[in-house]
């Protein structure tokens, strides 16, 4: 009977976290960060596609539809101009603009992707971007890229605070 009582007390102490904090300590406040424990590619995709917005999206019929971009136009076979939605703000109040899109594309290009199919979503080295106006960005591809719009559907748009405090990739998480 004594073993049962002692075992029950130990179990309760474990369940309620005895020893994790001293009596005068309080748990740290949540930072709002997302910790991915299972790095399986399916989990990564499920999380980022649920949390981040994208410039474009492909609908169930395979058609490109606007998201943060309201329009896009090919000026020639290597030049794409994208118009951004106005009035969009991030959770911290920062406004979406062409500079933040440029930052997101540049940061995404730097990533070492954890799964193979994303290698097909990489832009060719030498991509340049020009901010023409607060809500207009021009992509200058080093060679024709018929999949450029599809690639833009995979660029996750985060704010500047995200890059200052967290950033992408396993070196940050």
FENLIN-V573530 format. One record per residue. N is the residue number from 1. RES is the residue in one letter. SS is DSSP state (2 for helix, 1 for strand, 0 for the rest). PSI is psi in degrees with one decimal (999 if undefined). OMEGA is omega as a letter, one per 20 degrees, with the letter a starting at -180 (none if undefined). Layout:
n | res | ss | psi | omega
N | RES | SS | PSI | OMEGA
N | RES | SS | PSI | OMEGA
This chain:
n | res | ss | psi | omega
1 | X | 0 | -38.9 | a
2 | X | 2 | -39.5 | r
3 | X | 2 | -38.8 | r
4 | X | 2 | -42.6 | r
5 | X | 2 | -47.6 | r
6 | X | 2 | -43.3 | r
7 | X | 2 | -40.6 | r
8 | X | 2 | -42.1 | r
9 | X | 2 | -45.1 | r
10 | X | 2 | -43.1 | r
11 | X | 2 | -43.9 | r
12 | X | 2 | -41.1 | r
13 | X | 2 | -38.8 | r
14 | X | 2 | -45.9 | a
15 | X | 2 | -43.2 | a
16 | X | 0 | 10.4 | r
17 | X | 0 | 29.7 | r
18 | X | 1 | 133.6 | r
19 | X | 0 | -15.0 | a
20 | X | 0 | -37.6 | r
21 | X | 1 | 148.4 | r
22 | X | 0 | 164.0 | a
23 | X | 0 | -32.3 | a
24 | X | 0 | 2.8 | r
25 | X | 0 | 148.6 | r
26 | X | 0 | 153.6 | a
27 | X | 0 | 149.4 | r
28 | X | 0 | 147.1 | r
29 | X | 0 | 149.8 | r
30 | X | 0 | 141.7 | a
31 | X | 0 | -2.9 | a
32 | X | 0 | 18.5 | a
33 | X | 0 | 160.1 | a
34 | X | 0 | 118.6 | r
35 | X | 0 | 116.7 | r
36 | X | 0 | 116.1 | a
37 | X | 0 | -44.2 | r
38 | X | 0 | 106.9 | a
39 | X | 0 | 17.9 | r
40 | X | 0 | 136.7 | a
41 | X | 2 | -33.2 | r
42 | X | 2 | -35.9 | r
43 | X | 2 | -42.9 | r
44 | X | 2 | -49.5 | a
45 | X | 2 | -42.9 | a
46 | X | 2 | -39.7 | a
47 | X | 2 | -55.6 | a
48 | X | 2 | -31.9 | r
49 | X | 2 | -15.2 | r
50 | X | 2 | -23.2 | a
51 | X | 2 | -38.4 | a
52 | X | 0 | 150.5 | r
53 | X | 1 | 167.3 | a
54 | X | 0 | 160.9 | r
55 | X | 0 | -43.8 | a
56 | X | 1 | 166.6 | r
57 | X | 1 | 153.2 | r
58 | X | 1 | 122.7 | a
59 | X | 0 | -177.9 | a
60 | X | 0 | -19.7 | r
61 | X | 0 | 5.4 | r
62 | X | 0 | 13.8 | a
63 | X | 0 | 143.5 | r
64 | X | 1 | 133.4 | r
65 | X | 1 | 147.6 | a
66 | X | 1 | 145.5 | r
67 | X | 0 | -95.8 | r
68 | X | 0 | -21.9 | r
69 | X | 1 | 135.9 | r
70 | X | 1 | -18.1 | r
71 | X | 1 | 160.1 | r
72 | X | 1 | 147.3 | a
73 | X | 1 | 131.8 | r
74 | X | 1 | 122.4 | r
75 | X | 1 | -31.5 | r
76 | X | 1 | -172.8 | a
77 | X | 0 | -9.6 | r
78 | X | 0 | 6.9 | a
79 | X | 1 | 119.9 | a
80 | X | 1 | 129.5 | r
81 | X | 1 | 129.9 | a
82 | X | 1 | 132.0 | r
83 | X | 1 | 132.6 | a
84 | X | 1 | 152.1 | r
85 | X | 0 | 133.9 | r
86 | X | 0 | 153.8 | r
87 | X | 0 | 9.3 | r
88 | X | 0 | 130.0 | r
89 | X | 1 | 149.4 | r
90 | X | 0 | 172.6 | a
91 | X | 0 | -25.8 | a
92 | X | 0 | 7.4 | r
93 | X | 0 | -8.1 | r
94 | X | 0 | 137.0 | a
95 | X | 1 | 142.3 | r
96 | X | 0 | 132.5 | r
97 | X | 0 | 175.9 | a
98 | X | 2 | -32.3 | r
99 | X | 2 | -39.3 | a
100 | X | 2 | -33.1 | r
101 | X | 2 | -44.3 | r
102 | X | 2 | -45.3 | r
103 | X | 2 | -44.8 | a
104 | X | 2 | -42.2 | r
105 | X | 2 | -45.3 | r
106 | X | 2 | -43.4 | r
107 | X | 2 | -37.9 | r
108 | X | 2 | -38.2 | r
109 | X | 2 | -32.6 | a
110 | X | 2 | -20.2 | a
111 | X | 0 | 145.4 | r
112 | X | 0 | 112.9 | a
113 | X | 0 | 141.4 | a
114 | X | 0 | -8.1 | a
115 | X | 0 | 154.7 | a
116 | X | 2 | -41.6 | a
117 | X | 2 | -23.9 | r
118 | X | 2 | -17.8 | r
119 | X | 2 | -30.3 | r
120 | X | 2 | -15.0 | a
121 | X | 2 | 4.5 | r
122 | X | 0 | 143.3 | r
123 | X | 0 | 149.4 | r
124 | X | 0 | 144.7 | r
125 | X | 0 | 140.8 | r
126 | X | 0 | 1.0 | r
127 | X | 0 | 132.8 | r
128 | X | 1 | 153.2 | r
129 | X | 1 | 140.3 | r
130 | X | 1 | 130.3 | r
131 | X | 1 | 112.5 | a
132 | X | 1 | -31.4 | a
133 | X | 1 | 168.3 | a
134 | X | 0 | -28.0 | a
135 | X | 0 | 24.9 | r
136 | X | 1 | 127.6 | r
137 | X | 1 | 142.2 | r
138 | X | 1 | 130.3 | r
139 | X | 1 | 126.1 | r
140 | X | 1 | 104.1 | a
141 | X | 0 | 143.2 | a
142 | X | 0 | -18.0 | r
143 | X | 0 | 160.4 | r
144 | X | 0 | 139.5 | a
145 | X | 0 | 95.7 | a
146 | X | 0 | -12.3 | r
147 | X | 0 | 10.1 | a
148 | X | 2 | -44.4 | a
149 | X | 2 | -39.8 | r
150 | X | 2 | -38.7 | r
151 | X | 2 | -35.9 | r
152 | X | 2 | -18.9 | r
153 | X | 0 | -16.3 | a
154 | X | 0 | -2.2 | r
155 | X | 0 | 117.0 | r
156 | X | 0 | 126.4 | a
157 | X | 1 | 115.0 | r
158 | X | 0 | 164.0 | a
159 | X | 0 | 175.6 | a
160 | X | 2 | -35.3 | r
161 | X | 2 | -39.8 | r
162 | X | 2 | -45.5 | a
163 | X | 2 | -32.3 | r
164 | X | 2 | -41.2 | a
165 | X | 2 | -29.8 | a
166 | X | 0 | -73.4 | a
167 | X | 0 | 173.0 | a
168 | X | 0 | 162.1 | r
169 | X | 0 | 163.3 | a
170 | X | 0 | -17.9 | r
171 | X | 0 | -14.8 | a
172 | X | 0 | -26.0 | a
173 | X | 0 | 999 | none
